[in-house]
Amino acid sequence: MPSADLPGLTVIDHPLIRHKMALLRDATTSSRDFKALVSEIAALMTYEVTRDLPTEPIEVVTPLETTTGAQVAGKIALVPILRAGLGMVDGINQLIPNARVGHIGLYRDHETLEPVPYYFKVPEPIGEHRLFLLDPMLATGGSAAEAADELKRAGAGEMALLVLVAAPEGVRAFNARHPDIAIYAAALDRELNRDGYILPGLGDAGDRIFGTR
């Protein structure tokens, strides 16, 4: 549901997402299970995020007769922010197998909390694709906003940001720089701590996905 207090944000409230988010937050969840849960939640979110995808008619031959079906029209690209965003790709790709995948490398300087870019590779021509920017955490909003900046500089058009957990500070910061980009989250958490981590959060998503914590 759209947030009245945070324009641009839609929190996808579904019993299965709430159930899996509780498991995802649990500090005792193994790296293997954490990675699977990230993928599953991303897949569940995709149903809502893609609700308005355009379709075009196609002819289908059933065992009994020929009928008219529908297929998704246009090009779709998934752009995870490295490295944690990679955990969301497989779940979405299972539902949209023809989606192309780009990558944006950004890391957050732990002293300044500012994003530092180091890699950019996306499908071309990027302007012909509907983009889904992926990152499990929207904390300060700096990395996601910088990634969106880079995509726009490369010629990107329609775009949405998908995150698992968002902090109000990050939503406001991202929306201030990119009011044209919708944000979809599985959960809206309380706040950031002084180190820039989301509370209650789920820890460092990249470390937990790849077992480097």
C-alpha positions in Angstrom: 0.0 0.0 0.0 1.2 3.6 -0.7 2.6 5.4 2.3 0.7 8.7 3.2 3.7 10.0 5.1 6.3 9.1 2.5 5.3 10.0 -1.0 6.8 7.7 -3.7 6.9 4.6 -1.4 4.7 1.6 -1.6 5.0 -1.1 1.1 3.9 -4.4 -0.2 1.9 -5.9 2.7 1.3 -9.6 2.2 1.1 -12.4 4.8 3.8 -14.5 3.0 6.1 -11.5 2.8 5.6 -10.7 6.5 6.3 -14.3 7.4 9.4 -14.5 5.3 10.6 -11.1 6.5 10.5 -12.3 10.1 12.7 -15.3 9.2 15.0 -12.9 7.3 15.5 -10.7 10.3 16.3 -13.6 12.6 20.0 -13.5 13.6 20.1 -17.3 13.7 19.0 -17.7 10.1 21.8 -19.4 8.1 23.5 -17.8 5.1 21.9 -20.4 2.8 18.4 -19.8 4.1 18.9 -16.0 4.2 19.9 -16.0 0.5 16.8 -18.2 -0.4 14.5 -15.9 1.6 15.8 -12.8 -0.2 15.1 -14.4 -3.5 11.7 -15.6 -2.5 10.6 -12.2 -1.1 11.9 -10.5 -4.3 9.7 -12.9 -6.3 6.7 -12.2 -4.2 7.2 -8.4 -4.6 7.4 -8.8 -8.4 3.7 -9.7 -8.7 2.8 -6.2 -7.3 5.6 -4.3 -9.0 4.8 -5.6 -12.4 1.0 -5.2 -12.2 1.0 -2.5 -14.8 3.3 -4.1 -17.3 1.9 -3.8 -20.9 1.0 -6.9 -22.8 0.4 -7.7 -26.4 -1.8 -10.5 -28.0 -0.3 -13.7 -29.3 -1.8 -16.7 -31.0 -1.7 -19.9 -28.9 -2.5 -23.4 -30.2 -4.0 -25.5 -27.4 -4.6 -29.2 -27.6 -8.2 -28.4 -28.8 -8.1 -25.2 -30.7 -6.3 -21.9 -31.5 -6.9 -19.0 -29.1 -5.5 -15.6 -28.2 -3.2 -15.2 -25.3 -1.0 -12.4 -24.0 2.7 -11.8 -23.6 4.6 -9.1 -21.8 5.5 -6.4 -24.3 8.7 -4.4 -24.3 12.2 -5.0 -22.8 12.9 -5.4 -19.1 16.2 -5.1 -17.3 17.1 -5.9 -13.8 19.9 -3.8 -12.3 21.2 -5.0 -9.0 23.5 -2.8 -6.9 26.5 -4.9 -6.1 26.9 -6.9 -4.2 23.8 -7.4 -2.1 21.4 -6.7 -4.9 22.5 -9.8 -6.7 20.5 -11.8 -4.1 17.2 -10.5 -5.6 17.9 -11.3 -9.2 17.2 -15.0 -9.3 13.7 -14.7 -7.7 12.6 -12.1 -10.2 14.2 -13.9 -13.1 12.2 -17.0 -12.4 9.1 -14.9 -13.2 10.6 -12.8 -16.0 13.1 -15.1 -17.6 13.6 -12.9 -20.6 14.7 -9.9 -18.4 18.3 -8.8 -19.1 20.6 -8.1 -16.2 23.0 -5.1 -15.7 25.2 -4.4 -12.7 26.1 -1.3 -10.8 29.0 -1.4 -8.4 28.8 1.0 -5.4 30.0 0.7 -1.9 29.4 2.9 1.1 32.3 4.6 2.8 31.8 3.7 6.4 33.2 7.0 7.6 31.4 9.5 5.3 28.4 7.1 4.5 28.7 8.4 0.9 28.5 6.0 -2.0 31.7 5.3 -4.0 31.1 4.0 -7.6 33.4 1.3 -9.1 31.5 -0.6 -11.8 28.7 0.1 -14.4 27.5 -2.3 -17.1 23.9 -2.3 -18.4 22.0 -3.6 -21.4 22.0 -1.3 -24.4 20.2 0.7 -25.5 19.3 1.3 -21.9 16.5 3.8 -22.9 14.5 1.0 -24.5 14.3 -1.0 -21.3 12.0 -0.8 -18.3 14.4 -0.9 -15.4 14.1 -2.4 -11.9 16.9 -1.2 -9.7 17.5 -3.7 -6.9 19.0 -3.4 -3.5 17.9 -5.2 -0.3 18.4 -2.2 2.0 17.4 1.5 1.5 19.3 3.0 4.5 20.7 6.5 3.9 19.4 6.4 0.3 22.8 7.6 -1.0 23.8 4.4 -3.0 20.4 3.9 -4.6 20.2 7.6 -5.5 23.7 7.6 -7.0 22.8 4.4 -9.0 19.7 6.1 -10.3 21.8 9.1 -11.3 24.2 6.9 -13.2 21.3 5.1 -15.0 19.7 8.4 -16.0 23.1 9.8 -17.3 23.3 6.6 -19.4 19.9 7.4 -21.0 17.5 5.3 -18.8 13.8 6.0 -18.9 11.1 4.2 -16.9 12.5 2.9 -13.6 11.4 1.5 -10.2 13.5 0.8 -7.1 12.8 -2.5 -5.3 14.1 -2.9 -1.7 13.4 -5.4 1.1 13.8 -3.0 4.0 13.6 0.8 3.9 14.3 3.4 6.5 12.3 6.7 6.4 15.5 8.7 6.1 16.5 6.8 3.0 13.0 7.0 1.4 13.0 10.8 1.9 16.6 11.2 0.6 15.9 9.1 -2.5 12.6 10.7 -3.2 14.1 14.2 -2.9 16.6 13.4 -5.7 14.3 11.1 -7.8 10.7 12.0 -7.3 9.9 10.3 -10.6 11.0 6.8 -9.5 8.6 4.7 -7.5 10.0 2.8 -4.5 8.7 -0.6 -3.5 9.6 -2.1 -0.2 8.7 -5.3 1.7 9.0 -3.5 5.0 9.4 0.1 6.3 11.5 0.1 9.5 11.8 2.6 12.3 15.0 4.6 11.8 18.7 4.6 11.1 21.3 4.4 14.0 24.2 6.8 14.1 26.3 4.4 12.0 23.7 4.4 9.2 22.3 1.0 9.8 18.5 0.3 9.7 16.7 -0.4 13.0 15.4 -3.0 13.6 16.8 -4.1 10.2 18.4 -7.4 9.5 22.1 -6.7 9.6 24.4 -6.3 6.6 22.5 -8.0 3.8 25.6 -8.6 1.6 27.5 -10.3 4.4 24.5 -12.4 5.3 23.8 -13.4 1.7 27.4 -14.4 0.9 28.4 -15.7 4.4 31.0 -13.1 5.0 29.8 -11.8 8.3 
